Amino acid sequence: MNDDTAHRGLTEAQARAEYDRLAPIMAIEGRTMDEPTKELLVQLLQENITLDDALDSILRRRAQTEQ
């Protein structure tokens, strides 16, 4: 595959639609996702960031709230 046909992840609209499909399942399980984490998921689905990037962001946020 060349760069023009390489898989690029979902569009923003598609990624948000995937989250919207996931949210009711999380609610049934008694789980929620805060807005910053939701945005990380959208970026992951779009392949704008890596899983490592997302984890780093989550860990930084946790460290700030624990101070």
VOZATOR-235849 format. One record per residue: residue number from 1; residue in three letters; x, y, z of N, C-alpha, C in turn. Coordinates in nm, 3 decimals. Each point is the difference from the previous one (the first is absolute). Example, Ala and Ser with C-alpha at 12.3 -4.5 7.8 and 13.67 -1.06 7.14 Angstrom:
residues 2
<node><nr>1</nr><rest>ALA</rest><n_X>1.319</n_X><n_Y>-0.569</n_Y><n_Z>0.780</n_Z><ca_X>-0.089</ca_X><ca_Y>0.119</ca_Y><ca_Z>0.000</ca_Z><c_X>0.090</c_X><c_Y>0.120</c_Y><c_Z>0.000</c_Z></node>
<node><nr>2</nr><rest>SER</rest><n_X>-0.035</n_X><n_Y>0.105</n_Y><n_Z>-0.072</n_Z><ca_X>0.082</ca_X><ca_Y>0.119</ca_Y><ca_Z>0.006</ca_Z><c_X>-0.077</c_X><c_Y>0.109</c_Y><c_Z>0.073</c_Z></node>
This chain:
residues 67
<node><nr>1</nr><rest>MET</rest><n_X>0.082</n_X><n_Y>-0.118</n_Y><n_Z>0.000</n_Z><ca_X>-0.082</ca_X><ca_Y>0.118</ca_Y><ca_Z>0.000</ca_Z><c_X>0.087</c_X><c_Y>0.125</c_Y><c_Z>0.000</c_Z></node>
<node><nr>2</nr><rest>ASN</rest><n_X>-0.034</n_X><n_Y>0.094</n_Y><n_Z>-0.082</n_Z><ca_X>0.072</ca_X><ca_Y>0.127</ca_Y><ca_Z>0.007</ca_Z><c_X>-0.070</c_X><c_Y>0.093</c_Y><c_Z>0.098</c_Z></node>
<node><nr>3</nr><rest>ASP</rest><n_X>0.058</n_X><n_Y>0.115</n_Y><n_Z>0.025</n_Z><ca_X>-0.056</ca_X><ca_Y>0.092</ca_Y><ca_Z>0.099</ca_Z><c_X>-0.139</c_X><c_Y>0.049</c_Y><c_Z>-0.037</c_Z></node>
<node><nr>4</nr><rest>ASP</rest><n_X>-0.032</n_X><n_Y>0.004</n_Y><n_Z>-0.128</n_Z><ca_X>-0.131</ca_X><ca_Y>0.049</ca_Y><ca_Z>-0.042</ca_Z><c_X>-0.111</c_X><c_Y>-0.098</c_Y><c_Z>0.034</c_Z></node>
<node><nr>5</nr><rest>THR</rest><n_X>0.031</n_X><n_Y>-0.129</n_Y><n_Z>0.010</n_Z><ca_X>-0.103</ca_X><ca_Y>-0.100</ca_Y><ca_Z>0.027</ca_Z><c_X>0.013</c_X><c_Y>-0.063</c_Y><c_Z>0.137</c_Z></node>
<node><nr>6</nr><rest>ALA</rest><n_X>0.096</n_X><n_Y>0.044</n_Y><n_Z>0.080</n_Z><ca_X>0.020</ca_X><ca_Y>-0.057</ca_Y><ca_Z>0.133</ca_Z><c_X>-0.118</c_X><c_Y>0.033</c_Y><c_Z>0.090</c_Z></node>
<node><nr>7</nr><rest>HIS</rest><n_X>-0.033</n_X><n_Y>-0.093</n_Y><n_Z>0.089</n_Z><ca_X>-0.108</ca_X><ca_Y>0.021</ca_Y><ca_Z>0.096</ca_Z><c_X>0.038</c_X><c_Y>0.114</c_Y><c_Z>0.094</c_Z></node>
<node><nr>8</nr><rest>ARG</rest><n_X>-0.088</n_X><n_Y>0.094</n_Y><n_Z>0.018</n_Z><ca_X>0.029</ca_X><ca_Y>0.118</ca_Y><ca_Z>0.080</ca_Z><c_X>-0.080</c_X><c_Y>0.006</c_Y><c_Z>0.129</c_Z></node>
<node><nr>9</nr><rest>GLY</rest><n_X>-0.081</n_X><n_Y>-0.097</n_Y><n_Z>0.030</n_Z><ca_X>-0.087</ca_X><ca_Y>0.010</ca_Y><ca_Z>0.116</ca_Z><c_X>-0.133</c_X><c_Y>0.060</c_Y><c_Z>-0.040</c_Z></node>
<node><nr>10</nr><rest>LEU</rest><n_X>-0.082</n_X><n_Y>0.022</n_Y><n_Z>0.099</n_Z><ca_X>-0.134</ca_X><ca_Y>0.051</ca_Y><ca_Z>-0.026</ca_Z><c_X>0.002</c_X><c_Y>0.152</c_Y><c_Z>-0.014</c_Z></node>
<node><nr>11</nr><rest>THR</rest><n_X>-0.102</n_X><n_Y>0.051</n_Y><n_Z>-0.066</n_Z><ca_X>-0.019</ca_X><ca_Y>0.145</ca_Y><ca_Z>-0.001</ca_Z><c_X>-0.047</c_X><c_Y>0.041</c_Y><c_Z>0.139</c_Z></node>
<node><nr>12</nr><rest>GLU</rest><n_X>0.002</n_X><n_Y>0.128</n_Y><n_Z>0.028</n_Z><ca_X>-0.047</ca_X><ca_Y>0.045</ca_Y><ca_Z>0.131</ca_Z><c_X>-0.146</c_X><c_Y>-0.038</c_Y><c_Z>0.021</c_Z></node>
<node><nr>13</nr><rest>ALA</rest><n_X>-0.082</n_X><n_Y>0.016</n_Y><n_Z>-0.101</n_Z><ca_X>-0.142</ca_X><ca_Y>-0.035</ca_Y><ca_Z>0.012</ca_Z><c_X>-0.018</c_X><c_Y>-0.149</c_Y><c_Z>0.028</c_Z></node>
<node><nr>14</nr><rest>GLN</rest><n_X>0.077</n_X><n_Y>-0.083</n_Y><n_Z>-0.071</n_Z><ca_X>-0.007</ca_X><ca_Y>-0.144</ca_Y><ca_Z>0.023</ca_Z><c_X>0.046</c_X><c_Y>-0.037</c_Y><c_Z>0.140</c_Z></node>
<node><nr>15</nr><rest>ALA</rest><n_X>0.109</n_X><n_Y>0.063</n_Y><n_Z>0.045</n_Z><ca_X>0.053</ca_X><ca_Y>-0.029</ca_Y><ca_Z>0.134</ca_Z><c_X>-0.101</c_X><c_Y>0.041</c_Y><c_Z>0.107</c_Z></node>
<node><nr>16</nr><rest>ARG</rest><n_X>-0.064</n_X><n_Y>0.114</n_Y><n_Z>-0.017</n_Z><ca_X>-0.100</ca_X><ca_Y>0.043</ca_Y><ca_Z>0.098</ca_Z><c_X>-0.123</c_X><c_Y>-0.091</c_Y><c_Z>-0.003</c_Z></node>
<node><nr>17</nr><rest>ALA</rest><n_X>-0.035</n_X><n_Y>-0.049</n_Y><n_Z>-0.117</n_Z><ca_X>-0.112</ca_X><ca_Y>-0.095</ca_Y><ca_Z>-0.011</ca_Z><c_X>0.034</c_X><c_Y>-0.131</c_Y><c_Z>0.071</c_Z></node>
<node><nr>18</nr><rest>GLU</rest><n_X>0.125</n_X><n_Y>-0.043</n_Y><n_Z>-0.010</n_Z><ca_X>0.043</ca_X><ca_Y>-0.121</ca_Y><ca_Z>0.072</ca_Z><c_X>-0.011</c_X><c_Y>0.022</c_Y><c_Z>0.151</c_Z></node>
<node><nr>19</nr><rest>TYR</rest><n_X>0.041</n_X><n_Y>0.116</n_Y><n_Z>0.047</n_Z><ca_X>-0.014</ca_X><ca_Y>0.030</ca_Y><ca_Z>0.143</ca_Z><c_X>-0.148</c_X><c_Y>-0.003</c_Y><c_Z>0.039</c_Z></node>
<node><nr>20</nr><rest>ASP</rest><n_X>-0.085</n_X><n_Y>0.060</n_Y><n_Z>-0.082</n_Z><ca_X>-0.144</ca_X><ca_Y>0.004</ca_Y><ca_Z>0.030</ca_Z><c_X>-0.059</c_X><c_Y>-0.141</c_Y><c_Z>0.008</c_Z></node>
<node><nr>21</nr><rest>ARG</rest><n_X>0.054</n_X><n_Y>-0.094</n_Y><n_Z>-0.077</n_Z><ca_X>-0.045</ca_X><ca_Y>-0.139</ca_Y><ca_Z>0.009</ca_Z><c_X>0.052</c_X><c_Y>-0.068</c_Y><c_Z>0.127</c_Z></node>
<node><nr>22</nr><rest>LEU</rest><n_X>0.117</n_X><n_Y>0.041</n_Y><n_Z>0.045</n_Z><ca_X>0.062</ca_X><ca_Y>-0.058</ca_Y><ca_Z>0.119</ca_Z><c_X>-0.061</c_X><c_Y>0.053</c_Y><c_Z>0.130</c_Z></node>
<node><nr>23</nr><rest>ALA</rest><n_X>-0.040</n_X><n_Y>0.125</n_Y><n_Z>0.002</n_Z><ca_X>-0.048</ca_X><ca_Y>0.065</ca_Y><ca_Z>0.123</ca_Z><c_X>-0.114</c_X><c_Y>-0.074</c_Y><c_Z>0.069</c_Z></node>
<node><nr>24</nr><rest>PRO</rest><n_X>-0.103</n_X><n_Y>-0.048</n_Y><n_Z>-0.071</n_Z><ca_X>-0.108</ca_X><ca_Y>-0.072</ca_Y><ca_Z>0.069</ca_Z><c_X>0.048</c_X><c_Y>-0.131</c_Y><c_Z>0.065</c_Z></node>
<node><nr>25</nr><rest>ILE</rest><n_X>0.095</n_X><n_Y>-0.065</n_Y><n_Z>-0.063</n_Z><ca_X>0.055</ca_X><ca_Y>-0.123</ca_Y><ca_Z>0.057</ca_Z><c_X>0.073</c_X><c_Y>0.032</c_Y><c_Z>0.130</c_Z></node>
<node><nr>26</nr><rest>MET</rest><n_X>0.079</n_X><n_Y>0.106</n_Y><n_Z>-0.002</n_Z><ca_X>0.070</ca_X><ca_Y>0.042</ca_Y><ca_Z>0.121</ca_Z><c_X>-0.100</c_X><c_Y>0.036</c_Y><c_Z>0.109</c_Z></node>
<node><nr>27</nr><rest>ALA</rest><n_X>-0.109</n_X><n_Y>0.068</n_Y><n_Z>-0.036</n_Z><ca_X>-0.100</ca_X><ca_Y>0.041</ca_Y><ca_Z>0.097</ca_Z><c_X>-0.066</c_X><c_Y>-0.122</c_Y><c_Z>0.065</c_Z></node>
<node><nr>28</nr><rest>ILE</rest><n_X>-0.029</n_X><n_Y>-0.101</n_Y><n_Z>-0.078</n_Z><ca_X>-0.059</ca_X><ca_Y>-0.123</ca_Y><ca_Z>0.054</ca_Z><c_X>0.093</c_X><c_Y>-0.061</c_Y><c_Z>0.104</c_Z></node>
<node><nr>29</nr><rest>GLU</rest><n_X>0.129</n_X><n_Y>0.009</n_Y><n_Z>-0.025</n_Z><ca_X>0.100</ca_X><ca_Y>-0.055</ca_Y><ca_Z>0.092</ca_Z><c_X>0.029</c_X><c_Y>0.096</c_Y><c_Z>0.115</c_Z></node>
<node><nr>30</nr><rest>GLY</rest><n_X>-0.065</n_X><n_Y>0.115</n_Y><n_Z>0.003</n_Z><ca_X>0.022</ca_X><ca_Y>0.097</ca_Y><ca_Z>0.106</ca_Z><c_X>0.127</c_X><c_Y>0.081</c_Y><c_Z>-0.017</c_Z></node>
<node><nr>31</nr><rest>ARG</rest><n_X>0.049</n_X><n_Y>0.008</n_Y><n_Z>-0.122</n_Z><ca_X>0.124</ca_X><ca_Y>0.073</ca_Y><ca_Z>-0.029</ca_Z><c_X>-0.031</c_X><c_Y>0.130</c_Y><c_Z>-0.073</c_Z></node>
<node><nr>32</nr><rest>THR</rest><n_X>0.089</n_X><n_Y>0.094</n_Y><n_Z>0.016</n_Z><ca_X>-0.009</ca_X><ca_Y>0.126</ca_Y><ca_Z>-0.073</ca_Z><c_X>0.138</c_X><c_Y>0.033</c_Y><c_Z>-0.054</c_Z></node>
<node><nr>33</nr><rest>MET</rest><n_X>0.003</n_X><n_Y>0.093</n_Y><n_Z>-0.093</n_Z><ca_X>0.127</ca_X><ca_Y>0.046</ca_Y><ca_Z>-0.056</ca_Z><c_X>-0.002</c_X><c_Y>0.153</c_Y><c_Z>0.004</c_Z></node>
<node><nr>34</nr><rest>ASP</rest><n_X>0.099</n_X><n_Y>0.058</n_Y><n_Z>0.067</n_Z><ca_X>0.004</ca_X><ca_Y>0.146</ca_Y><ca_Z>0.004</ca_Z><c_X>0.036</c_X><c_Y>0.056</c_Y><c_Z>-0.138</c_Z></node>
<node><nr>35</nr><rest>GLU</rest><n_X>-0.024</n_X><n_Y>0.128</n_Y><n_Z>-0.018</n_Z><ca_X>0.020</ca_X><ca_Y>0.063</ca_Y><ca_Z>-0.131</ca_Z><c_X>0.144</c_X><c_Y>-0.011</c_Y><c_Z>-0.051</c_Z></node>
<node><nr>36</nr><rest>PRO</rest><n_X>0.103</n_X><n_Y>0.025</n_Y><n_Z>0.084</n_Z><ca_X>0.137</ca_X><ca_Y>-0.015</ca_Y><ca_Z>-0.051</ca_Z><c_X>0.032</c_X><c_Y>-0.143</c_Y><c_Z>-0.048</c_Z></node>
<node><nr>37</nr><rest>THR</rest><n_X>-0.052</n_X><n_Y>-0.099</n_Y><n_Z>0.071</n_Z><ca_X>0.024</ca_X><ca_Y>-0.139</ca_Y><ca_Z>-0.040</ca_Z><c_X>-0.076</c_X><c_Y>-0.032</c_Y><c_Z>-0.128</c_Z></node>
<node><nr>38</nr><rest>LYS</rest><n_X>-0.120</n_X><n_Y>0.052</n_Y><n_Z>-0.012</n_Z><ca_X>-0.078</ca_X><ca_Y>-0.017</ca_Y><ca_Z>-0.123</ca_Z><c_X>0.077</c_X><c_Y>0.056</c_Y><c_Z>-0.119</c_Z></node>
<node><nr>39</nr><rest>GLU</rest><n_X>0.059</n_X><n_Y>0.118</n_Y><n_Z>0.017</n_Z><ca_X>0.076</ca_X><ca_Y>0.061</ca_Y><ca_Z>-0.108</ca_Z><c_X>0.123</c_X><c_Y>-0.084</c_Y><c_Z>-0.036</c_Z></node>
<node><nr>40</nr><rest>LEU</rest><n_X>0.063</n_X><n_Y>-0.060</n_Y><n_Z>0.100</n_Z><ca_X>0.113</ca_X><ca_Y>-0.089</ca_Y><ca_Z>-0.028</ca_Z><c_X>-0.045</c_X><c_Y>-0.120</c_Y><c_Z>-0.083</c_Z></node>
<node><nr>41</nr><rest>LEU</rest><n_X>-0.116</n_X><n_Y>-0.057</n_Y><n_Z>0.035</n_Z><ca_X>-0.053</ca_X><ca_Y>-0.113</ca_Y><ca_Z>-0.075</ca_Z><c_X>-0.027</c_X><c_Y>0.039</c_Y><c_Z>-0.145</c_Z></node>
<node><nr>42</nr><rest>VAL</rest><n_X>-0.060</n_X><n_Y>0.116</n_Y><n_Z>-0.019</n_Z><ca_X>-0.028</ca_X><ca_Y>0.048</ca_Y><ca_Z>-0.136</ca_Z><c_X>0.131</c_X><c_Y>0.015</c_Y><c_Z>-0.078</c_Z></node>
<node><nr>43</nr><rest>GLN</rest><n_X>0.102</n_X><n_Y>0.057</n_Y><n_Z>0.063</n_Z><ca_X>0.129</ca_X><ca_Y>0.016</ca_Y><ca_Z>-0.067</ca_Z><c_X>0.064</c_X><c_Y>-0.135</c_Y><c_Z>-0.032</c_Z></node>
<node><nr>44</nr><rest>LEU</rest><n_X>-0.014</n_X><n_Y>-0.096</n_Y><n_Z>0.092</n_Z><ca_X>0.053</ca_X><ca_Y>-0.135</ca_Y><ca_Z>-0.025</ca_Z><c_X>-0.069</c_X><c_Y>-0.064</c_Y><c_Z>-0.120</c_Z></node>
<node><nr>45</nr><rest>LEU</rest><n_X>-0.132</n_X><n_Y>0.010</n_Y><n_Z>-0.004</n_Z><ca_X>-0.075</ca_X><ca_Y>-0.059</ca_Y><ca_Z>-0.110</ca_Z><c_X>0.034</c_X><c_Y>0.066</c_Y><c_Z>-0.134</c_Z></node>
<node><nr>46</nr><rest>GLN</rest><n_X>0.037</n_X><n_Y>0.126</n_Y><n_Z>0.004</n_Z><ca_X>0.040</ca_X><ca_Y>0.070</ca_Y><ca_Z>-0.121</ca_Z><c_X>0.146</c_X><c_Y>-0.029</c_Y><c_Z>-0.036</c_Z></node>
<node><nr>47</nr><rest>GLU</rest><n_X>0.069</n_X><n_Y>-0.069</n_Y><n_Z>0.090</n_Z><ca_X>0.143</ca_X><ca_Y>-0.027</ca_Y><ca_Z>-0.015</ca_Z><c_X>0.083</c_X><c_Y>0.128</c_Y><c_Z>-0.002</c_Z></node>
<node><nr>48</nr><rest>ASN</rest><n_X>-0.047</n_X><n_Y>0.100</n_Y><n_Z>0.075</n_Z><ca_X>0.075</ca_X><ca_Y>0.125</ca_Y><ca_Z>0.015</ca_Z><c_X>0.104</c_X><c_Y>-0.011</c_Y><c_Z>0.109</c_Z></node>
<node><nr>49</nr><rest>ILE</rest><n_X>-0.022</n_X><n_Y>-0.092</n_Y><n_Z>0.095</n_Z><ca_X>0.094</ca_X><ca_Y>-0.025</ca_Y><ca_Z>0.108</ca_Z><c_X>0.015</c_X><c_Y>-0.151</c_Y><c_Z>0.016</c_Z></node>
<node><nr>50</nr><rest>THR</rest><n_X>0.107</n_X><n_Y>-0.039</n_Y><n_Z>0.068</n_Z><ca_X>0.022</ca_X><ca_Y>-0.142</ca_Y><ca_Z>0.028</ca_Z><c_X>-0.057</c_X><c_Y>-0.034</c_Y><c_Z>0.137</c_Z></node>
<node><nr>51</nr><rest>LEU</rest><n_X>-0.010</n_X><n_Y>-0.128</n_Y><n_Z>0.027</n_Z><ca_X>-0.044</ca_X><ca_Y>-0.044</ca_Y><ca_Z>0.132</ca_Z><c_X>0.095</c_X><c_Y>0.050</c_Y><c_Z>0.108</c_Z></node>
<node><nr>52</nr><rest>ASP</rest><n_X>0.130</n_X><n_Y>-0.002</n_Y><n_Z>-0.029</n_Z><ca_X>0.098</ca_X><ca_Y>0.053</ca_Y><ca_Z>0.095</ca_Z><c_X>-0.025</c_X><c_Y>0.148</c_Y><c_Z>0.029</c_Z></node>
<node><nr>53</nr><rest>ASP</rest><n_X>-0.033</n_X><n_Y>0.078</n_Y><n_Z>-0.105</n_Z><ca_X>-0.031</ca_X><ca_Y>0.142</ca_Y><ca_Z>0.020</ca_Z><c_X>-0.121</c_X><c_Y>0.016</c_Y><c_Z>0.093</c_Z></node>
<node><nr>54</nr><rest>ALA</rest><n_X>-0.102</n_X><n_Y>-0.080</n_Y><n_Z>-0.023</n_Z><ca_X>-0.121</ca_X><ca_Y>0.008</ca_Y><ca_Z>0.082</ca_Z><c_X>0.030</c_X><c_Y>-0.037</c_Y><c_Z>0.144</c_Z></node>
<node><nr>55</nr><rest>LEU</rest><n_X>0.074</n_X><n_Y>-0.107</n_Y><n_Z>0.021</n_Z><ca_X>0.035</ca_X><ca_Y>-0.042</ca_Y><ca_Z>0.136</ca_Z><c_X>0.084</c_X><c_Y>0.106</c_Y><c_Z>0.070</c_Z></node>
<node><nr>56</nr><rest>ASP</rest><n_X>0.095</n_X><n_Y>0.058</n_Y><n_Z>-0.070</n_Z><ca_X>0.080</ca_X><ca_Y>0.108</ca_Y><ca_Z>0.058</ca_Z><c_X>-0.088</c_X><c_Y>0.116</c_Y><c_Z>0.045</c_Z></node>
<node><nr>57</nr><rest>SER</rest><n_X>-0.095</n_X><n_Y>0.036</n_Y><n_Z>-0.083</n_Z><ca_X>-0.090</ca_X><ca_Y>0.110</ca_Y><ca_Z>0.033</ca_Z><c_X>-0.084</c_X><c_Y>-0.032</c_Y><c_Z>0.123</c_Z></node>
<node><nr>58</nr><rest>ILE</rest><n_X>-0.052</n_X><n_Y>-0.122</n_Y><n_Z>0.006</n_Z><ca_X>-0.081</ca_X><ca_Y>-0.042</ca_Y><ca_Z>0.116</ca_Z><c_X>0.085</c_X><c_Y>0.000</c_Y><c_Z>0.126</c_Z></node>
<node><nr>59</nr><rest>LEU</rest><n_X>0.121</n_X><n_Y>-0.052</n_Y><n_Z>-0.007</n_Z><ca_X>0.087</ca_X><ca_Y>-0.004</ca_Y><ca_Z>0.118</ca_Z><c_X>0.038</c_X><c_Y>0.140</c_Y><c_Z>0.046</c_Z></node>
<node><nr>60</nr><rest>ARG</rest><n_X>0.027</n_X><n_Y>0.091</n_Y><n_Z>-0.094</n_Z><ca_X>0.031</ca_X><ca_Y>0.139</ca_Y><ca_Z>0.036</ca_Z><c_X>-0.119</c_X><c_Y>0.065</c_Y><c_Z>0.071</c_Z></node>
<node><nr>61</nr><rest>ARG</rest><n_X>-0.119</n_X><n_Y>-0.024</n_Y><n_Z>-0.053</n_Z><ca_X>-0.120</ca_X><ca_Y>0.057</ca_Y><ca_Z>0.059</ca_Z><c_X>-0.021</c_X><c_Y>-0.053</c_Y><c_Z>0.142</c_Z></node>
<node><nr>62</nr><rest>ARG</rest><n_X>0.019</n_X><n_Y>-0.130</n_Y><n_Z>0.018</n_Z><ca_X>-0.013</ca_X><ca_Y>-0.060</ca_Y><ca_Z>0.134</ca_Z><c_X>0.101</c_X><c_Y>0.058</c_Y><c_Z>0.098</c_Z></node>
<node><nr>63</nr><rest>ALA</rest><n_X>0.123</n_X><n_Y>0.016</n_Y><n_Z>-0.046</n_Z><ca_X>0.105</ca_X><ca_Y>0.055</ca_Y><ca_Z>0.087</ca_Z><c_X>-0.036</c_X><c_Y>0.142</c_Y><c_Z>0.044</c_Z></node>
<node><nr>64</nr><rest>GLN</rest><n_X>-0.058</n_X><n_Y>0.078</n_Y><n_Z>-0.090</n_Z><ca_X>-0.039</ca_X><ca_Y>0.137</ca_Y><ca_Z>0.034</ca_Z><c_X>-0.113</c_X><c_Y>0.003</c_Y><c_Z>0.102</c_Z></node>
<node><nr>65</nr><rest>THR</rest><n_X>-0.095</n_X><n_Y>-0.093</n_Y><n_Z>-0.012</n_Z><ca_X>-0.113</ca_X><ca_Y>0.000</ca_Y><ca_Z>0.094</ca_Z><c_X>0.040</c_X><c_Y>-0.055</c_Y><c_Z>0.136</c_Z></node>
<node><nr>66</nr><rest>GLU</rest><n_X>0.108</n_X><n_Y>-0.077</n_Y><n_Z>0.007</n_Z><ca_X>0.045</ca_X><ca_Y>-0.057</ca_Y><ca_Z>0.127</ca_Z><c_X>0.086</c_X><c_Y>0.097</c_Y><c_Z>0.079</c_Z></node>
<node><nr>67</nr><rest>GLN</rest><n_X>0.043</n_X><n_Y>0.109</n_Y><n_Z>-0.062</n_Z><ca_X>0.086</ca_X><ca_Y>0.097</ca_Y><ca_Z>0.069</ca_Z><c_X>-0.078</c_X><c_Y>0.088</c_Y><c_Z>0.093</c_Z></node>
